């Protein structure tokens, strides 16, 4: 999913929803065990990305809207 040319959400190869959010929000979700740090294959998680587990798929649309709002406000 994109805002203009900027990606804010994607399904990764495990089927989890990956969203781009502020680093503080990413850490909140990781600590709450809603998601995990996400890496595009480098092994090092990116600070603005979190993979939301399938156990929380009922909330995916809310996280996608939050990510879109975050990315829509960035230049």
C-alpha positions in Angstrom: 0.0 0.0 0.0 1.3 3.4 -0.9 0.8 7.1 -0.3 2.1 8.6 -3.5 5.3 6.7 -4.0 5.9 6.0 -0.3 5.1 2.5 1.0 3.2 2.4 4.3 2.0 -1.2 4.5 2.7 -4.6 2.9 2.1 -8.3 3.5 5.4 -10.0 4.0 6.4 -13.5 3.0 5.1 -14.9 6.3 1.6 -13.4 5.8 2.0 -10.8 8.5 1.1 -7.2 7.9 4.1 -4.9 7.9 3.4 -1.2 8.6 5.6 1.9 8.8 5.1 3.8 12.0 7.1 6.2 14.2 9.9 4.3 16.0 8.3 4.9 19.4 5.0 3.4 18.3 6.9 0.4 16.8 8.5 -0.2 20.2 5.1 0.0 21.9 3.7 -2.7 19.7 6.7 -4.9 20.1 6.6 -4.6 23.9 2.9 -5.3 23.9 3.6 -8.5 21.8 1.3 -7.3 19.1 4.1 -7.3 16.5 7.8 -7.9 16.0 10.6 -5.9 14.5 10.8 -6.3 10.7 13.7 -6.7 8.4 13.6 -6.8 4.6 16.1 -9.6 4.6 19.2 -7.9 6.0 18.6 -9.4 9.5 18.6 -6.1 11.2 15.1 -4.8 12.0 14.2 -1.4 10.6 13.3 1.1 13.3 10.1 2.4 11.6 8.7 -1.0 10.6 6.7 -3.6 12.6 5.2 -6.9 11.5 1.8 -7.3 13.0 1.1 -11.0 13.7 -1.8 -13.0 12.3 -3.2 -13.3 15.8 -4.1 -9.6 15.5 -5.4 -9.6 11.9 -8.8 -8.3 13.1 -6.9 -5.0 13.9 -4.9 -4.8 10.6 -7.2 -2.2 9.1 -6.6 0.1 12.1 -2.9 -0.3 11.9 -2.9 0.3 8.1 -4.9 3.5 8.7 -2.5 4.6 11.4 0.5 3.9 9.0 -1.2 5.7 6.2 -1.8 8.8 8.4 1.8 8.7 9.5 3.2 8.5 6.0 0.7 10.9 4.6 2.0 13.6 6.9 5.6 13.1 5.8 7.3 14.9 3.0 
